[in-house]
Amino acid sequence: MRLHYLQHVPFENPGSILKWADLNEFEITKTLMFQGEQLPEHDDYDWLVVMGGPMNIYDHENYPWLVREKSFIKTAIDSGKLVIGLCLGGQLIADVLGGEVTKNSHLEIGWFPLHFKDDIKSSSVFSFLPDEPTVFHWHGDTFSKLPENTEMIAKSDACDNQAFIYDGRVFGFQFHLETTETIINDLVVNCADEMIPGPYVQSKKELLNHEHIKQTNEWMDIFLNKLLDQENRRD
């Protein structure tokens, strides 16, 4: 299997997903969008991971590569690829499928619980999760209007739309299960200006408390294993 990922800033890569992919003998390739690298042909990968970043998905003037990235993501989805979008990546997926991304009512930065829909917890892909898993968040925007034929599956106290599924193989997550100590440390340094005090913005000390990272990475591993089993059955 072949996994390709799109990265938007130097300090936010797929984290634990890369370790999982390597252990499962995936061929891993990447496009660093912020360096203007070329996108691959769609026949050259099987899974696509779209990473997060501090930019707004509509900021085409400052980030002109967003236009070709959106076109690439749309073709990947139309081609039947398995696609996972994380934070900004999930917002880009929502946009290309016809949804809307707007500013959330709250900044959400830190470790906060999710609330999954009851019927989703009974699904084969997400059944392993506890009722209210504590996960990492860092966002000010959200997919406020879902595209047609997508299903919202989770929310948090700060954000009504935390995750959606399209066609059983495209996943948009507002939160991060893949994050690592290094990524969080780099976010605190590079995105400190976003840490505006609020009810859902934790302190630097709270953000750098890494007690949940091992568990969230394990959840990501299980999720990816279930997707791999699902893809193998399709083949």
C-alpha positions in Angstrom: 0.0 0.0 0.0 1.1 3.6 -0.7 0.3 6.6 1.6 0.8 10.2 0.4 0.4 13.2 2.6 0.1 16.9 2.1 1.9 19.2 4.6 1.2 22.9 5.0 3.8 24.1 7.5 7.2 22.7 8.5 6.2 21.9 12.0 3.0 19.8 11.5 3.6 16.4 9.9 1.4 13.3 10.3 3.1 12.3 13.5 2.2 8.8 14.7 0.6 8.0 11.3 4.0 7.9 9.8 5.2 5.4 12.4 2.1 3.2 11.8 2.5 3.4 8.0 6.2 2.4 8.3 5.4 -0.5 10.6 2.8 -1.7 8.1 5.2 -1.5 5.2 3.5 1.4 3.4 5.4 3.3 0.8 5.3 6.9 2.1 5.5 10.0 0.0 4.7 13.6 0.6 4.1 17.0 -0.9 5.3 20.0 1.1 2.7 22.5 -0.2 4.5 25.5 1.5 7.6 24.8 -0.6 5.7 24.6 -3.8 6.4 21.0 -4.4 4.6 19.1 -7.2 1.6 17.0 -6.5 1.8 13.3 -7.5 -0.3 11.5 -10.1 -3.4 9.9 -8.6 -2.2 6.5 -9.7 0.9 6.8 -7.6 -0.8 6.5 -4.1 -3.7 4.6 -2.4 -4.3 6.6 0.8 -4.2 10.4 1.1 -3.6 12.3 4.4 -4.2 16.0 4.4 -2.6 17.8 7.4 -3.4 20.8 9.5 -2.0 24.3 9.4 -2.6 27.9 10.7 -4.0 29.3 7.5 -7.6 29.7 6.5 -8.8 27.5 3.7 -10.1 30.5 1.7 -6.9 32.5 2.0 -5.9 32.0 -1.7 -4.2 35.3 -1.9 -1.5 34.5 0.6 -1.4 30.8 -0.1 -2.1 30.4 -3.8 -1.3 26.7 -3.7 -4.6 26.1 -1.9 -6.3 26.3 -5.3 -4.5 23.4 -6.8 -4.5 21.5 -3.5 -8.3 21.7 -3.4 -8.5 20.4 -7.0 -6.2 17.6 -6.1 -8.2 16.5 -3.0 -11.5 16.6 -5.0 -10.0 14.4 -7.7 -8.6 12.0 -5.1 -12.1 11.6 -3.5 -13.7 11.2 -6.9 -11.1 8.6 -7.8 -12.2 6.4 -4.8 -9.1 7.0 -2.7 -9.2 6.6 1.1 -8.7 10.2 2.4 -8.1 11.4 5.9 -8.2 15.2 6.7 -6.9 16.5 10.0 -8.0 19.9 11.2 -7.3 22.2 8.2 -7.3 19.0 6.1 -10.8 18.1 7.3 -11.9 21.7 6.5 -10.4 21.4 3.0 -12.3 18.2 2.4 -15.5 19.7 3.6 -15.0 22.7 1.2 -14.3 20.6 -1.9 -17.4 18.4 -1.2 -19.6 21.5 -1.1 -19.7 22.4 2.6 -18.8 25.6 4.3 -16.0 26.5 6.7 -16.4 29.5 9.0 -15.0 30.8 12.3 -16.1 28.6 15.2 -17.8 30.3 18.1 -14.8 29.5 20.3 -11.1 29.0 19.9 -10.4 25.4 20.9 -6.8 24.8 21.9 -5.9 22.0 24.3 -7.0 18.6 25.6 -10.8 18.3 25.6 -13.3 15.4 25.4 -15.3 14.4 22.3 -18.8 13.3 22.3 -19.5 10.7 19.6 -23.0 9.8 18.3 -24.4 6.6 19.9 -24.8 4.9 16.5 -21.3 5.7 15.5 -19.9 4.1 18.6 -21.5 0.8 17.5 -19.7 1.0 14.1 -16.8 -1.3 13.3 -14.4 1.6 12.7 -15.1 3.6 15.9 -16.4 1.0 18.3 -13.1 0.8 20.3 -13.3 4.4 21.5 -14.5 5.2 25.1 -17.6 7.3 25.5 -15.8 10.6 25.8 -12.2 10.4 24.6 -9.9 13.3 25.5 -8.1 14.4 22.4 -6.0 17.3 21.2 -7.4 20.4 19.5 -6.0 23.5 17.9 -8.4 25.4 15.7 -10.4 28.5 15.3 -12.4 27.6 12.2 -14.8 24.7 11.7 -16.8 23.0 9.0 -20.1 24.8 9.9 -22.2 23.4 7.0 -21.7 19.8 6.1 -21.6 18.7 2.5 -24.4 16.6 1.1 -24.2 12.9 1.8 -21.8 13.3 4.7 -22.5 12.3 8.3 -21.4 14.3 11.3 -20.2 11.8 13.9 -18.8 13.8 16.9 -18.9 17.1 18.7 -17.3 18.8 21.6 -18.4 21.4 24.1 -16.7 24.1 22.2 -17.5 22.9 18.6 -20.6 21.2 17.3 -18.9 19.7 14.2 -15.8 17.7 15.1 -15.8 14.9 12.6 -17.6 13.6 9.5 -17.6 10.6 7.2 -18.3 10.6 3.4 -18.9 7.5 1.4 -17.4 5.3 4.2 -13.8 6.1 3.1 -13.3 9.9 3.5 -12.9 11.2 7.0 -12.7 14.8 8.2 -11.4 15.3 11.8 -11.3 18.6 13.5 -9.1 17.1 16.3 -5.8 15.3 16.4 -5.1 11.7 17.4 -1.8 11.7 15.5 0.0 14.5 17.4 3.3 13.9 19.1 5.3 15.7 21.8 7.5 17.4 19.2 4.5 18.6 17.2 2.8 20.1 20.2 6.0 21.7 21.4 6.4 23.3 17.9 2.8 24.5 17.8 3.3 26.3 21.1 6.4 28.0 19.7 5.1 28.8 16.2 1.5 29.5 16.9 1.8 31.3 20.2 -0.2 34.3 18.8 -3.3 32.1 18.5 -3.3 31.2 22.2 -5.8 34.0 23.1 -7.3 33.4 26.6 -10.7 31.9 26.5 -12.9 29.2 28.0 -11.5 26.5 25.7 -7.9 27.7 25.4 -5.5 26.0 27.8 -2.3 27.4 29.2 1.1 26.5 27.9 1.7 24.3 30.9 -1.6 22.4 30.2 -0.8 22.0 26.5 2.7 20.6 27.3 1.3 18.0 29.7 1.8 15.0 27.5 -0.1 12.4 29.5 -2.7 11.8 26.8 -0.4 11.5 23.8 0.4 7.7 24.1 -3.3 6.9 24.4 -4.4 9.1 21.5 -1.7 7.6 19.3 -2.9 4.1 20.2 -6.4 5.1 19.2 -5.1 6.4 15.8 -3.2 3.1 15.3 -6.4 1.1 16.0 -8.4 3.3 13.7 -5.9 2.9 10.9 -5.8 -0.8 11.4 -9.5 -1.0 11.0 -9.4 1.1 7.8 -6.6 -1.2 6.5 -8.7 -4.3 7.2 -11.7 -2.6 5.5 -9.6 -1.8 2.4 -8.2 -5.3 2.3 -11.7 -6.8 2.3 -12.7 -4.5 -0.6 -9.8 -5.8 -2.6 
